[in-house]
């Protein structure tokens, strides 16, 4: 595993979460009205999800397991490998659903959900980063 790549991805994840924290308005209604905040928050949340998937895939490869069949399966595999607790894996699998919606625009974005992810569930990404760092001895 390339330690430099992992450290860069962890730094990118921290920057994404910082941007979300800096630019997410105090209420879902304010987010629904602020197009610039919508762009910044949704882009950085989708990047955060993608970075977690990438980090997880790197670690799973390093552990010698088979590659996950989907983005969400990355977190289930990490849980089965004892790297992540089940509750964090479940929440991050749900975040993949948000990412797919935001990236592919399958439906209209519900800014209440985006706001909840940004304000209530952003720590899930930080917790994930700690588990990855601990697993790799960073």
C-alpha positions as CSV (number, residue, x, y, z in Angstrom):
1,X,0.0,0.0,0.0
2,X,1.3,3.4,-0.8
3,X,1.3,5.3,2.5
4,X,1.6,8.7,0.7
5,X,-1.6,8.0,-1.3
6,X,-3.5,7.1,1.8
7,X,-2.3,10.2,3.7
8,X,-3.2,12.4,0.8
9,X,-6.7,10.9,0.6
10,X,-7.1,11.4,4.4
11,X,-6.0,15.0,4.0
12,X,-8.5,15.5,1.1
13,X,-11.3,14.0,3.3
14,X,-10.5,16.5,6.1
15,X,-10.5,19.4,3.6
16,X,-13.9,18.3,2.3
17,X,-15.4,18.1,5.7
18,X,-13.9,21.5,6.6
19,X,-15.6,23.0,3.5
20,X,-18.9,21.5,4.4
21,X,-18.6,22.8,8.0
22,X,-17.7,26.3,6.8
23,X,-20.4,26.6,4.2
24,X,-23.4,24.7,5.4
25,X,-26.1,27.2,6.5
26,X,-27.7,26.8,9.9
27,X,-31.0,25.5,8.6
28,X,-32.2,23.2,5.8
29,X,-34.4,26.1,4.5
30,X,-31.4,28.4,4.2
31,X,-29.5,25.6,2.3
32,X,-32.5,25.2,0.0
33,X,-32.3,28.9,-0.9
34,X,-28.5,29.2,-1.3
35,X,-27.4,27.7,-4.6
36,X,-23.7,28.4,-3.9
37,X,-23.9,26.6,-0.5
38,X,-25.7,23.8,-2.2
39,X,-22.9,23.3,-4.7
40,X,-20.2,23.5,-2.1
41,X,-21.9,21.3,0.4
42,X,-23.1,18.6,-2.0
43,X,-19.9,18.5,-3.9
44,X,-17.7,18.1,-0.8
45,X,-20.1,15.5,0.7
46,X,-20.0,13.4,-2.5
47,X,-16.2,13.8,-2.5
48,X,-16.1,12.7,1.1
49,X,-18.1,9.6,0.3
50,X,-15.9,8.8,-2.7
51,X,-12.7,9.2,-0.6
52,X,-14.0,6.9,2.0
53,X,-14.8,4.3,-0.6
54,X,-11.3,4.7,-2.1
55,X,-9.6,4.4,1.3
56,X,-11.7,1.4,2.2
57,X,-10.9,-0.3,-1.1
58,X,-7.1,0.3,-0.6
59,X,-7.3,-1.2,2.9
60,X,-9.3,-4.2,1.7
61,X,-6.8,-4.9,-1.0
62,X,-4.0,-4.6,1.5
63,X,-5.8,-7.1,3.7
64,X,-5.9,-9.6,0.8
65,X,-9.6,-9.8,0.6
66,X,-11.7,-9.8,-2.6
67,X,-12.6,-6.5,-4.1
68,X,-16.1,-5.3,-3.0
69,X,-18.9,-5.7,-5.5
70,X,-20.2,-2.2,-5.0
71,X,-19.3,1.1,-3.3
72,X,-21.6,0.3,-0.4
73,X,-20.2,-3.2,0.0
74,X,-16.8,-1.7,0.7
75,X,-18.0,-0.7,4.2
76,X,-19.7,-4.1,4.8
77,X,-16.4,-5.8,3.9
78,X,-14.5,-3.5,6.3
79,X,-17.0,-4.4,9.0
80,X,-16.6,-8.1,8.4
81,X,-12.8,-7.7,8.4
82,X,-13.1,-6.1,11.9
83,X,-11.9,-2.7,10.7
84,X,-15.1,-0.8,11.2
85,X,-18.0,-1.3,13.7
86,X,-21.3,-2.3,12.0
87,X,-23.0,1.0,12.9
88,X,-20.4,3.1,11.1
89,X,-20.4,0.7,8.1
90,X,-24.2,1.0,7.9
91,X,-24.2,4.8,8.0
92,X,-21.5,5.0,5.3
93,X,-23.4,2.6,3.1
94,X,-26.4,5.0,3.3
95,X,-24.0,7.9,2.4
96,X,-23.2,6.0,-0.8
97,X,-26.9,6.2,-1.6
98,X,-26.8,10.0,-1.1
99,X,-23.7,10.2,-3.3
100,X,-25.4,8.2,-6.1
101,X,-28.4,10.5,-6.0
102,X,-26.3,13.7,-6.0
103,X,-23.9,12.6,-8.7
104,X,-26.4,11.0,-11.0
105,X,-29.3,13.2,-10.2
106,X,-31.7,10.4,-10.2
107,X,-34.2,12.4,-8.4
108,X,-34.5,16.0,-7.1
109,X,-32.1,16.5,-4.1
110,X,-33.8,16.9,-0.8
111,X,-31.9,19.6,0.9
112,X,-33.2,18.6,4.3
113,X,-31.4,15.3,3.9
114,X,-28.2,17.0,2.7
115,X,-28.4,19.4,5.6
116,X,-28.8,16.5,8.0
117,X,-25.8,14.6,6.5
118,X,-23.7,17.8,6.7
119,X,-24.6,18.7,10.3
120,X,-25.5,15.4,12.0
121,X,-23.5,12.7,10.1
122,X,-20.3,14.5,9.1
123,X,-18.7,12.9,12.1
124,X,-19.2,9.5,10.6
125,X,-16.6,10.4,8.0
126,X,-14.2,11.6,10.7
127,X,-14.7,8.4,12.7
128,X,-14.1,6.4,9.5
129,X,-10.8,8.3,9.0
130,X,-9.7,7.4,12.5
131,X,-10.4,3.7,12.0
132,X,-8.5,3.7,8.8
133,X,-5.6,5.6,10.3
134,X,-5.5,3.3,13.3
135,X,-5.7,0.2,11.1
136,X,-2.7,1.4,9.1
137,X,-0.8,2.7,12.1
138,X,-0.8,6.3,10.8
